[in-house]
Amino acid sequence: MDPRTQAVKVLCRVIQHRASLSSALPALIEPLAAQDRGLLQELSYGTLRYYPQLLAYLKLLLSKPLKAKDSDIQATLLLGLYQILHTRIPDHAAISATVEV
């Protein structure tokens, strides 16, 4: 199980379904290996912390807005932007991992 895939699921539950982070995270963190749980928490909390800023950047980068049904794609792109802008994860690694998600 990949922590970035789980982070996208967390983000979709919080952004699209209006769940709280504290209710969305526990069920998706449980199947992860112990060494991946911290990354899932960092990516989930960080992306939501900077959500307005990341969303503004995403709107600038897209030539046309995403459709409502593409909320999982939006969450994935926001996760990638967060990694590039706010973490020490190398850009090439963040991009590669985001594309794999």
GIGI-V828026 format. One record per pair of residues at least 12 apart in sequence whose ideal C-beta (glycine too) atoms are under 10 Angstrom apart, sorted by the first residue. I is the first residue (numbers start at 0). J is the second residue. If there is no record, write none. Layout:
I/J
I/J
This chain:
0/27
0/28
0/29
0/30
0/31
0/32
0/35
0/39
1/31
1/35
1/38
1/39
1/96
1/99
1/100
2/27
2/28
2/31
2/32
2/34
2/35
2/36
2/37
2/38
2/39
2/40
2/41
2/42
2/43
2/96
2/100
3/35
3/38
3/39
3/42
3/75
3/78
3/79
3/82
3/93
3/96
3/97
3/99
3/100
4/27
4/31
4/39
4/75
4/78
4/96
4/99
4/100
5/24
5/26
5/27
5/28
5/29
5/30
5/31
5/35
5/36
5/38
5/39
5/42
5/43
5/100
6/24
6/27
6/28
6/38
6/39
6/40
6/41
6/42
6/43
6/44
6/45
6/46
6/74
6/75
6/77
6/78
6/81
6/82
6/100
7/27
7/42
7/43
7/46
7/70
7/71
7/72
7/73
7/74
7/75
7/76
7/77
7/78
7/79
7/97
7/100
8/23
8/24
8/26
8/27
8/39
8/43
8/71
8/74
9/23
9/24
9/25
9/26
9/27
9/28
9/39
9/40
9/42
9/43
9/44
9/46
9/47
9/74
9/78
10/23
10/42
10/43
10/46
10/47
10/50
10/70
10/71
10/73
10/74
10/75
10/77
10/78
10/81
11/23
11/70
11/71
11/73
11/74
11/75
12/24
12/26
12/27
12/43
12/74
13/43
13/46
13/47
13/50
13/74
14/46
14/47
14/50
14/54
14/70
14/73
14/74
14/77
15/67
15/70
15/71
15/73
15/74
16/70
20/40
20/43
20/44
20/47
23/43
24/36
24/39
24/40
24/43
24/44
27/39
27/43
28/40
28/43
38/86
38/88
41/81
41/82
41/85
41/86
41/88
42/78
42/81
42/82
42/85
42/86
42/88
43/78
43/81
44/81
45/78
45/81
45/82
45/84
45/85
45/86
46/74
46/77
46/78
46/79
46/80
46/81
46/82
46/85
47/77
47/81
48/81
48/85
49/77
49/80
49/81
49/84
49/85
50/77
50/81
52/77
52/80
52/81
52/84
52/85
53/73
53/76
53/77
53/78
53/79
53/80
53/81
53/83
53/84
53/85
54/73
54/76
54/77
54/80
56/76
56/77
56/80
56/81
56/83
56/84
57/73
57/76
57/77
57/79
57/80
60/76
60/80
61/73
61/76
71/100
72/100
74/100
75/97
75/98
75/100
76/97
76/100
77/97
78/93
78/96
78/97
78/100
79/93
79/94
79/95
79/96
79/97
79/98
79/100
80/93
80/97
81/93
81/97
82/94
82/96
82/97
83/97
